[in-house]
Amino acid sequence: MSTSNQEKIQPPGTEAEMTPQADHGENSYRGSDKLKGRVAVITGGDSGIGRAVAIAYAREGADILISYLNEQEDADARETARHVEAAGRRCVLVRGDIAEAAHCRAIIDRAVSELGRIDILVNNAAFQRTYESLEDIPDEEWEYTFRTNISAMFYLAKAAVPHMRPGSSIINTTSIQSDKPSPNLLAYASTKGAISNFTAGLAQMLGEKGIRVNGVAPGPIWTPLIPSTMPAEKVKSFGQDTPLGRPGQPKELAGIFVLLASDEGSYMTGGIHAVTGGTPLL
């Protein structure tokens, strides 16, 4: 990975600042009506994995609400919406901080009021920063990481479930960090462990409602979060320690998100599904 301009990127980062550009399946994903007539809420849907999922879902027939953080991501959100609308689907953009419970409830309210229903909730947005020393991690940032990465999933699921019918799906983005934590990602990795546990417990709680809950655990995926939060030397070698010897592209996660949201995944719940380039998640 080139790092010629990565040092200038500020979190959460944008697609335009990345070198090389990521592949979200813009020119490759072909849908087959697996999600026809459904409505999906995707947090962090403006870029990275969220954009790849939004493109795939739209081409499978779903209308989309995309939640994203701030003005820095406006252009990315509009670009994702352009792809959704080019697939003939509706796209609602909602800007704001999911670390706040009230905003999470507002996201769900917008989806119901503007798109009429919720069938799929993709809890994908996350915050991370790297630190070499425990003493360097600010208390406020530790708490913010937990509010963004795990508390928001609780708030969003709590608000969405009353609107979800049997056959609906909640998909949480966890990480290989839940199983193999990197010490310099202490806060982030800790939240990902919590997300995997939350996923397993929520799946059991919602089973009687016919709502399925699964997690997707990516390995090193080339998204704006990487160059905006990791040192340049780590960005340069990012993903090279996997058995496949490279980072994954966001488009390489689209298939599992579609499967878990569709009727083809109707007996899949409570699972954590690894997309790691071969690094084992046991």
Order of alpha helices (4+ residues) and beta strands (2+ residues): beta-alpha-beta-alpha-beta-alpha-beta-alpha-alpha-beta-alpha-beta-alpha-alpha-alpha-beta
